Amino acid sequence: MRACLALCLSSLGRDREGLSLVLEAPARHLPRYQRSMAAYARGLVGPDGV
């Protein structure tokens, strides 16, 4: 479902938000990189990202 939403966001010109969703999805399944992936995803749409 997130992939479809990410593609829709990209079609609307909101690529960073779409990429953020795609990065958040596997983050919970990557114990070693969970925090860094989640932080990077948040950074894409945070105050400095958008």
MMTF fields as JSON, N, C-alpha, C and O atoms, coordinates in Angstrom:
{
  "mmtfVersion": "1.0.0",
  "mmtfProducer": "UNKNOWN",
  "numBonds": 199,
  "numAtoms": 200,
  "numGroups": 50,
  "numChains": 1,
  "numModels": 1,
  "chainsPerModel": [1],
  "groupsPerChain": [50],
  "chainIdList": ["A"],
  "bondAtomList": [4, 2, 8, 6, 12, 10, 16, 14, 20, 18, 24, 22, 28, 26, 32, 30, 36, 34, 40, 38, 44, 42, 48, 46, 52, 50, 56, 54, 60, 58, 64, 62, 68, 66, 72, 70, 76, 74, 80, 78, 84, 82, 88, 86, 92, 90, 96, 94, 100, 98, 104, 102, 108, 106, 112, 110, 116, 114, 120, 118, 124, 122, 128, 126, 132, 130, 136, 134, 140, 138, 144, 142, 148, 146, 152, 150, 156, 154, 160, 158, 164, 162, 168, 166, 172, 170, 176, 174, 180, 178, 184, 182, 188, 186, 192, 190, 196, 194],
  "bondOrderList": [1, 1, 1, 1, 1, 1, 1, 1, 1, 1, 1, 1, 1, 1, 1, 1, 1, 1, 1, 1, 1, 1, 1, 1, 1, 1, 1, 1, 1, 1, 1, 1, 1, 1, 1, 1, 1, 1, 1, 1, 1, 1, 1, 1, 1, 1, 1, 1, 1],
  "groupList": [{"groupName": "MET", "atomNameList": ["N", "CA", "C", "O"], "elementList": ["N", "C", "C", "O"], "formalChargeList": [0, 0, 0, 0], "bondAtomList": [1, 0, 2, 1, 3, 2], "bondOrderList": [1, 1, 2], "singleLetterCode": "M", "chemCompType": "L-PEPTIDE LINKING"}, {"groupName": "ARG", "atomNameList": ["N", "CA", "C", "O"], "elementList": ["N", "C", "C", "O"], "formalChargeList": [0, 0, 0, 0], "bondAtomList": [1, 0, 2, 1, 3, 2], "bondOrderList": [1, 1, 2], "singleLetterCode": "R", "chemCompType": "L-PEPTIDE LINKING"}, {"groupName": "ALA", "atomNameList": ["N", "CA", "C", "O"], "elementList": ["N", "C", "C", "O"], "formalChargeList": [0, 0, 0, 0], "bondAtomList": [1, 0, 2, 1, 3, 2], "bondOrderList": [1, 1, 2], "singleLetterCode": "A", "chemCompType": "L-PEPTIDE LINKING"}, {"groupName": "CYS", "atomNameList": ["N", "CA", "C", "O"], "elementList": ["N", "C", "C", "O"], "formalChargeList": [0, 0, 0, 0], "bondAtomList": [1, 0, 2, 1, 3, 2], "bondOrderList": [1, 1, 2], "singleLetterCode": "C", "chemCompType": "L-PEPTIDE LINKING"}, {"groupName": "LEU", "atomNameList": ["N", "CA", "C", "O"], "elementList": ["N", "C", "C", "O"], "formalChargeList": [0, 0, 0, 0], "bondAtomList": [1, 0, 2, 1, 3, 2], "bondOrderList": [1, 1, 2], "singleLetterCode": "L", "chemCompType": "L-PEPTIDE LINKING"}, {"groupName": "SER", "atomNameList": ["N", "CA", "C", "O"], "elementList": ["N", "C", "C", "O"], "formalChargeList": [0, 0, 0, 0], "bondAtomList": [1, 0, 2, 1, 3, 2], "bondOrderList": [1, 1, 2], "singleLetterCode": "S", "chemCompType": "L-PEPTIDE LINKING"}, {"groupName": "GLY", "atomNameList": ["N", "CA", "C", "O"], "elementList": ["N", "C", "C", "O"], "formalChargeList": [0, 0, 0, 0], "bondAtomList": [1, 0, 2, 1, 3, 2], "bondOrderList": [1, 1, 2], "singleLetterCode": "G", "chemCompType": "PEPTIDE LINKING"}, {"groupName": "ASP", "atomNameList": ["N", "CA", "C", "O"], "elementList": ["N", "C", "C", "O"], "formalChargeList": [0, 0, 0, 0], "bondAtomList": [1, 0, 2, 1, 3, 2], "bondOrderList": [1, 1, 2], "singleLetterCode": "D", "chemCompType": "L-PEPTIDE LINKING"}, {"groupName": "GLU", "atomNameList": ["N", "CA", "C", "O"], "elementList": ["N", "C", "C", "O"], "formalChargeList": [0, 0, 0, 0], "bondAtomList": [1, 0, 2, 1, 3, 2], "bondOrderList": [1, 1, 2], "singleLetterCode": "E", "chemCompType": "L-PEPTIDE LINKING"}, {"groupName": "VAL", "atomNameList": ["N", "CA", "C", "O"], "elementList": ["N", "C", "C", "O"], "formalChargeList": [0, 0, 0, 0], "bondAtomList": [1, 0, 2, 1, 3, 2], "bondOrderList": [1, 1, 2], "singleLetterCode": "V", "chemCompType": "L-PEPTIDE LINKING"}, {"groupName": "PRO", "atomNameList": ["N", "CA", "C", "O"], "elementList": ["N", "C", "C", "O"], "formalChargeList": [0, 0, 0, 0], "bondAtomList": [1, 0, 2, 1, 3, 2], "bondOrderList": [1, 1, 2], "singleLetterCode": "P", "chemCompType": "L-PEPTIDE LINKING"}, {"groupName": "HIS", "atomNameList": ["N", "CA", "C", "O"], "elementList": ["N", "C", "C", "O"], "formalChargeList": [0, 0, 0, 0], "bondAtomList": [1, 0, 2, 1, 3, 2], "bondOrderList": [1, 1, 2], "singleLetterCode": "H", "chemCompType": "L-PEPTIDE LINKING"}, {"groupName": "TYR", "atomNameList": ["N", "CA", "C", "O"], "elementList": ["N", "C", "C", "O"], "formalChargeList": [0, 0, 0, 0], "bondAtomList": [1, 0, 2, 1, 3, 2], "bondOrderList": [1, 1, 2], "singleLetterCode": "Y", "chemCompType": "L-PEPTIDE LINKING"}, {"groupName": "GLN", "atomNameList": ["N", "CA", "C", "O"], "elementList": ["N", "C", "C", "O"], "formalChargeList": [0, 0, 0, 0], "bondAtomList": [1, 0, 2, 1, 3, 2], "bondOrderList": [1, 1, 2], "singleLetterCode": "Q", "chemCompType": "L-PEPTIDE LINKING"}],
  "groupTypeList": [0, 1, 2, 3, 4, 2, 4, 3, 4, 5, 5, 4, 6, 1, 7, 1, 8, 6, 4, 5, 4, 9, 4, 8, 2, 10, 2, 1, 11, 4, 10, 1, 12, 13, 1, 5, 0, 2, 2, 12, 2, 1, 6, 4, 9, 6, 10, 7, 6, 9],
  "groupIdList": [1, 2, 3, 4, 5, 6, 7, 8, 9, 10, 11, 12, 13, 14, 15, 16, 17, 18, 19, 20, 21, 22, 23, 24, 25, 26, 27, 28, 29, 30, 31, 32, 33, 34, 35, 36, 37, 38, 39, 40, 41, 42, 43, 44, 45, 46, 47, 48, 49, 50],
  "secStructList": [7, 2, 2, 2, 2, 2, 2, 2, 2, 2, 2, 6, 6, 7, 2, 2, 2, 2, 2, 2, 2, 2, 2, 2, 2, 2, 2, 6, 6, 7, 6, 6, 6, 2, 2, 2, 2, 2, 2, 2, 2, 2, 2, 2, 2, 1, 6, 6, 6, 7],
  "xCoordList": [0.816, 0.0, 0.867, 0.564, 1.942, 2.825, 3.464, 3.672, 3.774, 4.386, 3.426, 3.837, 2.154, 1.155, 1.026, 0.96, 0.991, 0.906, 2.147, 2.048, 3.314, 4.562, 4.525, 4.966, 4.009, 3.907, 2.924, 3.167, 1.826, 0.851, 1.477, 1.294, 2.207, 2.87, 3.876, 3.987, 4.6, 5.57, 4.879, 5.375, 3.745, 2.99, 2.516, 2.318, 2.338, 1.911, 3.089, 2.909, 4.305, 5.487, 5.991, 6.771, 5.55, 5.947, 6.866, 6.602, 7.956, 8.881, 9.492, 9.617, 9.871, 10.535, 9.603, 10.045, 8.345, 7.383, 7.206, 7.131, 7.143, 7.023, 8.232, 8.091, 9.405, 10.632, 10.68, 11.133, 10.222, 10.187, 9.327, 9.72, 8.175, 7.303, 7.975, 7.886, 8.644, 9.302, 10.451, 10.69, 11.153, 12.259, 11.77, 12.414, 10.65, 10.12, 9.668, 9.827, 9.115, 8.541, 9.53, 9.215, 10.708, 11.622, 12.435, 13.091, 12.412, 13.246, 12.988, 13.93, 11.76, 11.438, 11.947, 12.028, 12.29, 12.776, 14.301, 14.855, 14.965, 16.428, 16.99, 17.272, 17.155, 17.564, 18.815, 18.879, 19.795, 21.037, 20.87, 21.56, 19.964, 19.81, 18.465, 18.113, 17.719, 16.371, 16.339, 15.569, 17.157, 17.142, 17.632, 17.046, 18.704, 19.249, 18.308, 18.135, 17.696, 16.755, 15.524, 15.046, 15.02, 13.849, 14.185, 13.378, 15.358, 15.767, 15.947, 15.573, 16.508, 16.69, 15.333, 15.134, 14.406, 13.06, 12.376, 11.745, 12.497, 11.907, 12.574, 11.911, 13.881, 14.617, 14.194, 14.291, 13.732, 13.284, 12.064, 11.883, 11.237, 10.005, 9.994, 9.009, 11.081, 11.179, 11.444, 11.367, 11.752, 11.967, 13.051, 12.939, 14.09, 15.181, 14.918, 15.503, 14.029, 13.797, 12.82, 13.041, 11.753, 10.718, 10.646, 9.84],
  "yCoordList": [-1.186, 0.0, 1.26, 2.229, 1.24, 2.407, 2.684, 3.839, 1.629, 1.826, 2.55, 3.429, 2.184, 2.865, 4.327, 5.206, 4.589, 5.964, 6.748, 7.91, 6.114, 6.777, 7.145, 8.231, 6.262, 6.551, 7.688, 8.536, 7.708, 8.797, 10.128, 11.135, 10.134, 11.357, 11.83, 13.027, 10.896, 11.246, 11.868, 12.837, 11.316, 11.862, 13.284, 14.068, 13.606, 14.95, 15.896, 17.051, 15.396, 16.231, 16.268, 17.148, 15.318, 15.266, 14.058, 13.187, 14.038, 12.898, 12.616, 11.457, 13.655, 13.459, 12.776, 11.931, 13.121, 12.467, 10.996, 10.125, 10.735, 9.358, 8.52, 7.388, 9.071, 8.358, 8.116, 7.063, 9.074, 8.911, 7.711, 6.921, 7.572, 6.421, 5.106, 4.132, 5.085, 3.862, 3.485, 2.301, 4.462, 4.176, 3.736, 2.915, 4.269, 3.908, 2.455, 1.789, 1.962, 0.614, -0.482, -1.264, -0.578, -1.658, -1.332, -2.221, -0.102, 0.289, -0.581, -0.938, -0.926, -1.727, -3.16, -3.865, -3.594, -4.957, -5.027, -6.099, -3.92, -3.866, -3.424, -2.241, -4.344, -3.97, -3.097, -2.166, -3.384, -2.607, -1.177, -0.266, -0.995, 0.311, 0.967, 1.972, 0.401, 0.882, 2.366, 3.122, 2.786, 4.189, 5.123, 6.183, 4.742, 5.634, 5.744, 6.835, 4.632, 4.676, 5.509, 6.301, 5.328, 6.088, 7.574, 8.418, 7.892, 9.298, 9.923, 11.076, 9.176, 9.693, 9.935, 10.946, 9.001, 9.151, 10.39, 11.147, 10.601, 11.796, 13.054, 14.071, 12.996, 14.154, 14.603, 15.785, 13.675, 14.021, 14.938, 15.755, 14.798, 15.592, 16.544, 17.247, 16.573, 17.456, 18.896, 19.246, 19.725, 21.157, 21.459, 22.424, 20.65, 20.895, 20.229, 20.619, 19.209, 18.445, 19.068, 19.036, 19.628, 20.166, 21.651, 22.286],
  "zCoordList": [0.0, 0.0, 0.0, -0.696, 0.781, 0.828, -0.519, -0.888, -1.25, -2.568, -3.503, -4.262, -3.45, -4.293, -3.892, -4.752, -2.599, -2.116, -2.53, -2.926, -2.44, -2.841, -4.319, -4.695, -5.156, -6.588, -6.848, -7.707, -6.117, -6.259, -5.858, -6.543, -4.759, -4.319, -5.36, -5.627, -5.939, -6.965, -8.173, -8.747, -8.552, -9.685, -9.418, -10.346, -8.149, -7.76, -7.567, -7.181, -7.841, -7.669, -6.242, -5.879, -5.429, -4.016, -3.803, -2.975, -4.584, -4.586, -3.224, -2.828, -2.51, -1.214, -0.221, 0.557, -0.236, 0.653, 0.27, 1.136, -1.024, -1.488, -1.108, -0.645, -1.303, -0.929, 0.571, 1.021, 1.332, 2.78, 3.173, 4.032, 2.561, 2.846, 2.494, 3.241, 1.355, 0.909, 1.847, 2.08, 2.378, 3.298, 4.668, 5.32, 5.107, 6.426, 6.47, 7.493, 5.389, 5.376, 5.778, 6.675, 5.159, 5.566, 6.815, 7.359, 7.28, 8.417, 9.632, 10.339, 9.888, 11.083, 10.977, 11.983, 9.774, 9.562, 9.458, 9.215, 9.636, 9.547, 10.899, 11.087, 11.829, 13.185, 13.25, 14.054, 12.423, 12.474, 11.98, 12.436, 11.06, 10.418, 10.707, 10.089, 11.64, 11.916, 12.261, 11.668, 13.201, 13.616, 12.529, 12.311, 11.841, 10.817, 9.613, 9.071, 9.188, 8.072, 8.431, 7.619, 9.636, 10.07, 10.162, 9.773, 10.668, 10.775, 9.39, 9.173, 8.475, 7.119, 6.459, 5.786, 6.655, 6.095, 6.664, 5.925, 7.974, 8.599, 8.083, 7.876, 7.873, 7.402, 6.005, 5.676, 5.198, 3.852, 3.863, 2.96, 4.882, 4.941, 6.122, 6.346, 6.876, 8.035, 7.639, 6.461, 8.611, 8.362, 7.338, 6.582, 7.307, 6.349, 5.01, 4.0, 4.988, 3.768, 2.806, 1.595, 3.309, 2.401, 2.519, 1.839]
}
